């Protein structure tokens, strides 16, 4: 099954070839299938390791000269898919592409067999994805169809809800906001509920949470709260492809985190990043479900060594979104 929707006419790109769009799905499929063997086994590290190894191997099959700009951490922390690592089967000769990735977005989810675990990546021409340090980021997102600037991270959560409600033509109490269920969000949740908002709490997986604002079937209007900065860039890449608005501000807990940010060229620690500050130009976003959730069905293992996967791949230049159902046999991806 390959369902396709397109928001605009295709635009040619010399770097991100159409073939590469579908090849990226093979990479996320490989990671998701590998991680799915560990669903519900209670071992987060083993699940993440399996996804990382499978994704790294799948990249080697692609004719690209890729550089990981968001990955598993710095080289001294991660043996592969670390920031700055070169990936692809055409180093030095293929198209130069920056890659942001999370082989298993939702390690805890996978270990506990919860919803919304994904294998995700974003790819763009060199220099088009922010080298976000591995810190937290305060995030604010809304789906497509609103006037530019309807959200502003410099304003309070209440002010942002009121602005989106006014643009939507409803009362603030009719707005539904997705928030990570963390103790640090207690005040935010209380403020939103004080407005009468519906609050959808998720245990993990804030990439899926942000993307949920673009799907009317979820009924989620906004995403708020802090989570990983790398996931913020991945979510921004998806929103670049399908529409929506995003604000992000890095959160630094100590001087070490600021030093890491400076290493990647970040000097303004109070900057509010907009969508195209995080992901600009033509870009591709791909995700495959590991466990079933609001965005995608998870990997299903059937009799006879058969498996099914569900993936989504998006491209900014064309506004194209493809939903892909894959059928695999053991040992294949």
N, C-alpha and C positions, 0 to 999 in steps of 0.2 A: 504494500500500500504506500502510495506517495502522494499525499494531498498537498496542493500548492496554492498559496494565495499571494497576490502581489499588489503592493500599494502604489507602485509607479512603474513606468517603463524601464527596461534594463538600461544600465549605463556601462559602457565598456571600461575595463580596467586592465592595465598592462601587467599588473602584478598579481592581483587576486583573480585568477582565471576561474571560469565557471566550473570547470572540472574539479578544482581545488575545494570548492564549496562542499561538494558531496564527499570528497576524500576526507574532509575533516570529521565527518560522521563516522567513518571507519575507525578513527582514533578514539572518539568518545565511546563507541560501541565496545571496542576492545577493553577499555578501562572498566566499563560498567559490567561486562560479562565476568571479568576477573574478580571484581569486588563482590559480585553477587554470590560467589561461592562461600563468602564469609557472613552473609546476612544472618543475623540472630545468633551468631556464635560468640558474641561478647568480647571479641578481640579487635579493638579499634586499629591498633598498629598493624596487625596482619592484613586487615581489609585495605588500609591505605597503601601498604607496601605492594599488595597484589595489583591494585589499580595503577600505581606509579610505574611498576615494571612493564605492565601491558601497554600503557600509553606511550612510554619511552620507545618500546619496540615498534609500535605502530607508526610513530613519527619517522623512524628510519626507512619506512617504505615509501615516503613521500618525496617527490623531486623538488625539495625546497632547501633554501639556506636560512633556517630559522634560528631565532634567538629568543630564549625564554626571558621575558621582562617581568613576569609575575609567575612564581612557581612555588616550590616546596620550601623556600627559604634560601639562605646564602650557602655558598659552597661548603663551609665548615659545618653546616647543620644538616645538609641533605646530600646523599650520594648521587642522586640523579634528579633531573628536571629542576635544578637549582637556578636561581636568578643569574643570567649571563651565560648559561649553558647553550651551546650550539646543538641544534637538532635538525634532522632531515637527512635525506640520502643524496643531497646535491650541495654539500657545503662548498662555498666558493664559486659555484657555477649556477645554482638555481636562483629563483627570485628571492630577494631578501625580505623576510617576513618576521615581524615581532609577534610573540605568542604570550598570552596570559592563560593560565590553566589552573584547574583544580581537579586532579584525577578522581578525587572522591570528596565532593562537597556534602559533608554530612557523615563523618566517620562514626560519631556516636549513634546517629540514626541507624546506620547500617548494622552496627554491633547489636543494637536493640531491636532491629527489624521495624523501625518506625517509618513514617512517610517522608517523601520528598528528598531522598538522597539522590544525587546526580553526579555524573561525570561531565565536566564542562570545560570549554576552552573558547577563547576569542583569538582571532588572528587579524592582523592589519599590516599595512605597509610599514616599513621601518620608520620609527619615530612617532607613530600615531597612537600608541598606548602609553599611558602614564606609568612610569616605573614607581609604583606605590610601595612604600616600605611595609614590612609586616607589622603594622600597628592597627589600632582600632580607628574606625571612621564613623563619625556621626552622619547619618543618611536620611534623606528626605526624597521621596519619589512619588510621582503621580503618572497615571496612564495618558494615552493620547487624547486629543480633542479639546484641550484647554488652551487659553491664550498664553503665549510665552511669558514667563515670569510670574505665573500664578502662585508658585511656591517660592519661598525665600527662607533659607536656613538661618538668616540673621533675625528672623521674627519668631515669635513664640509658637508652640504647637497649636494653641487655640487660634491664633491669628491665621495660621496656614489652613486649618480646617475650615474656618469661616470663609477664607478666600476661595477655596475649592468648592465649598457648598454654594457660594454665590454664583460662581461660574457654571455650576451644574444646575442651578435653579432649584435647590432644595434647602431644607433647614440643616444646620450643623449636626443635629441629632440623627440625620439620615446618612451621614458619612460613615463608612466602615474603614478602619485602619488596621493594618497588619503590623505587629510588633513582636520581636523576639522575647520569649518568656524568660527574662533574667531579672534578678533582684535590682540591678542598676536601673531598670526601667519602671520601678514602682511609682515614682512621681509622675512620669509621663503617662502611664496607664491611668492613674487617678485623675489627671487633668483631662484626658480624653473622655473618660467615663463621666466626669463632671459636666461635660458638654452634651452628654447623652449619646456619644458615639458608640457604635459597635466596635469592639476591639477583638481582632482575631489573633490569638497568641500561638506562636509556633515555637517548637523546641529547638530547632536548628534549621539550617538551609535558607539563609536570607537571600541568596541569589534567586531561588524560586519565589520567595516572598515579594521581592521587588518586581519580578516579571509578572506576578499575579495581578498587579495593578493594570496590566495591559489586556487582560482577558475578562470580558464582561461576565462570563459564566461564574467567576469566583466571587463576584459582587464586591471585591476589595477595591476601594478608591485610592488609598494612599498607603505608603510604607513609611514608618518612622522608627528611629532608634539607632543605636550604635552596634556595629559589628565589624568584621575584618575588612581592612582597606583593600586587600587584593580582591575580595568578593565584590566590593563596590565597583571596581573597574570592570569585572566580568559582567555585572548587572548593567552597568552603563553601556557596554558594548551591545548588549541585547536591546536596550531601549533605543540606541542609535538606529537599530535595524527596523524596529516596529513602531517607533514613536513613543512619546512620553517625555517627562522632564525629571531631572535628577540634580540634587545638590549634595555635596559631600564635604566634610571638613575633618582633617586628620586629627586624631587625639593622641597626644604624647604623654606617657605616664612617667618618663624619666629622661635623663640626659642621653642615655645610651640609645634610646629610640630616636631622639633628635639627631644624634650623630649618624645613625643609619640613614635617616632621611636626607641629610646633607650629602651622603655618599652618592645618592641617586639624583642629586641636583635640586633638592627641595630646600628652599631657604625661608619662604614665607609660611610660618607654622600656623597662621590664623586664616589662611586663604580658604574661601569657599569655592570649591570646584564645581563647575557646571558640566553638563553632559559631554560637550565637545572638548573640555579640558582633560577628560579622562579617556575618551575614545573618539578620535577624529578621523576624517577621511573615510575611505571605503573600509569596511570591516566585516568579518564573519563571526557569528556566534553559533556554537553547536553544543547541544546537550543530549545525553542519553540517560534515561531513568535507570537507577539502580533498584530503588524501592518505589512503589507506586505513590503518587501524590497529586497535588493540584495541577501540576504542569504536564507530567508524563507518567505512563504506566512503567512499572519496574520490569526487570528481567524475569521472565517466567521460564522455568525449567520443566520440560514436558517429557513424556515417555519416549524411548528410543533415542535419547541423546539430543533431542531437539530443544531449541531455545527460541524465545521471541524477545525482541527489544523494541522500544519505541523511542524515537529521537526527534528533535526539532533542530533545523538549521536555518539561519537567517542571514541575509546580506543587506548591508546598508545602502549600497548604491542603487539597487533595484527595488528595495523594500519587499523582497520576496521572502516568504516563510514557507518552508517545506516540512511537513510532518511525515516521518518515515517509519514504517513498521518493518523490521528485519526478522527474517527467519534463519536460524543458524543451526549447524550440527556440531556436536562436541569436537573440539579441536580446530574449529573454523571461526572466523570473525569477519 
